[in-house]
Each structure stands twice: as C-alpha cells, then as structure tokens.
Amino acid sequence: MAMLITIEGIEGVGKSTQVKLLENYFLEKKIPFVSTREPGGTKICEKIRNILLHDEMHPLTEILLYEAARAEHFTNIIEPALHSQKVVLCDRFMDASVAYQGYGRGIDVKLIENLNSIATKNTKPNLTFILDMDVENAFKRLEQRGSTPDRFEKLNKDFYEKVRKGYLDIASKEPDRVKIINSLQEIQKVHNDIIMHLKY
C-alpha cells in the first residue's frame, strides 16, 4: 500500500537512528519501500544539499533552494515510488521548511505552505513523526557526536526553540497526520512508539 511517512525534528533528536530502525522493520516485514531524505535523493538535490548546509545565504534564497530540491526530489523519487505502491520513508520533508524557514527564519508561513504545495503537487505525508526533546538535551547530543557541525548545527538555542515551537504547532493543527514521539526515551522505546502508529 502506497504511503508517505516522514521523520522530523530538530538537530540531535535521533532521526537517522530511527530511520535506520524503520528500514530494518520494513525489510523484516517484506514491505516494499524507498528510503530517502531532504534535501537529497537525486544528484541535483545532493548538490543543493551541499550548498544549503555549508554556504551562507539570505533566508529567501534558502527557502527557494529547499523548494527547488523538493520539487526535483518529489517528481523523481517520491511520486514514482508512491505510484508503484511502495512505502516512502523520508528523513525530513515539507514540515521542516515550515519549522526552520518559517518559525526559525521568520519567512511567511503561508508563502512556505504555498511553495510546498507547488513542489509536491499538493501531496502531504500520510504520517509524520516528530521526534521531540528539549533544546538543551538536543545540543548535548550534538556535542557528544564530535563531528564538524554544518551551518544549521552552528545556530543558537534561541533559533531551535523557535523551530521546536514550529514543529509542536504543526502537530497541534494536524493531530491525525502528525504524531509527537518523545525522543528522550531509550532508542528501542522510541522505535516501538513509532511502530504503534503504523498499519503494518
């Protein structure tokens, strides 16, 4: 059954880990799926990703680059997979733009929602999981990684408080689609909480 599932959250909440666990879950269940990410998924989108993560730019340039990558990604990866009746698992999607560029950068949310609709041909995820934790603990996790931070990981806690609020507001407006998962829990418990909401 075709289904678009997205994983969202601020930096450091464990999205990559949970995406990997879901991939293994779908493999065990023999459910046809495609796992992808935003920005990314195609050669062009990966080039845009590199620019977005490392080059300074105006917030309007930022959102337009994200939406350009999303349009390319949706048309070439997500839409064909859905037409083939596959599950699409995507690490970040349209809600990230509302949270980061809307709430975080201060770009008009309605404008972002309109751009999202254009880029995705009015497609929304069937199910979105927001991995949620307080900003303080998320930053501690980032510090423990020890990797070189990208442009977004260098942003301050005030920015991420706004982004987190954006995600929580999205969830409050669309509770049927968007599920908040407490990502301060043990990794397996987070995974189990996600699985509870799946129809597989």
Stockholm file with secondary structure:
# STOCKHOLM 1.0

chainA/1-200         MAMLITIEGIEGVGKSTQVKLLENYFLEKKIPFVSTREPGGTKICEKIRNILLHDEMHPLTEILLYEAARAEHFTNIIEPALHSQKVVLCDRFMDASVAYQGYGRGIDVKLIENLNSIATKNTKPNLTFILDMDVENAFKRLEQRGSTPDRFEKLNKDFYEKVRKGYLDIASKEPDRVKIINSLQEIQKVHNDIIMHLKY
#=GR chainA/1-200 SS CCEEEEEECSTTSCHHHHHHHHHHHHHHTTCCEEEEESSCSSHHHHHHHHHHHHSCCCHHHHHHHHHHHHHHHIIIIIHHHHHTTCEEEEESCHHHHIIIIIIITCCCHHHHHHHHHHHTTTCCCSEEEEEECCHHHHHHHHHHHCSCCCTTTTSCHHHHHHHHHHHHHHHHHCTTTEEEEETTSCHHHHHHHHHHTCCC
#=GC SS_cons         CCEEEEEECSTTSCHHHHHHHHHHHHHHTTCCEEEEESSCSSHHHHHHHHHHHHSCCCHHHHHHHHHHHHHHHIIIIIHHHHHTTCEEEEESCHHHHIIIIIIITCCCHHHHHHHHHHHTTTCCCSEEEEEECCHHHHHHHHHHHCSCCCTTTTSCHHHHHHHHHHHHHHHHHCTTTEEEEETTSCHHHHHHHHHHTCCC
//
